[in-house]
């Protein structure tokens, strides 16, 4: 349904979109999934930055070689 009203000097257009209620849970699930993915990507990014800032001695303490740390820190956040 679309209505157009003309009011003197300006014209405003109001568009009404009808959405079936059955799609609302799907949209909510999609938005929640997207939010969760963004939080996960942020956590990976922060942990990889922290890993790249560790010294060789600190890496040895947690059982990771500097090469492994560089490889992990260089990975993109979405992987």
N, C-alpha and C positions, 0 to 999 in steps of 0.2 A: 504494500500500500504506500503510495507516495502522494504527498500533498504539497502544493505550492501556494504560498500566500503572498500577495503583493500589498505592501504597506507604504503608500506615498512615495517617498524618494528612493527607498531601497527595497530589494527583493530578497526574501529569505526562503530557503527551501528546507523542508523537514522531510526526512526519509525514515520510515518506520520499517524495521526488518523483523519478521516473525521467525523465531527459532524454536523448533520443537524441544520440549523439555527433556526428551530422551538423549539429546546430544550434550546436555550440561555435564553429566558425570564424565563423559569422554574428554571434554575440554578441561575440566578440573584435573583429571588424571594426567593429561598432557602437560599442563602448566606445572603440576607437582613434579613430574618426571624431568622436565626441563630445569626446574629449580634445583632438584637433587643433582643433576648432571653438572650444573654450574658450580654447586658447592664442592663436588668431588674434584672437578678440574682445579678449583682454587686451592683445595687442600694439597693436591699433587704438586701444584706450582710452588706453594710455600715450602713443602717438604724437600723438593728438589733444590730450591734456593738454599735452604739450610744445609743440605748435604754438600752442596758445592762450597760452602764456607768452612767446612771442617778441615782441620789440619791432618797431615798424614798420620800422626800419632793417634788422633781421635778416631780416624777411619780404621786403624789397626785394632783399636779397642773394641770396635763393633764388628770386626771381621770382614771388612770391605777394603779392597785395594783401591789406590787412587784412580787407576784406569776404570774400574767398575763404577766408582763414584762419578767420574767425568762422563762416562757413557750414560748413566742414569740421569744425571743433571742436564744433559744436553737433549734429552727426549722432550718432544712437545707435550704440553699439558693435557692434550686430549688422548694421549695413548697411555 
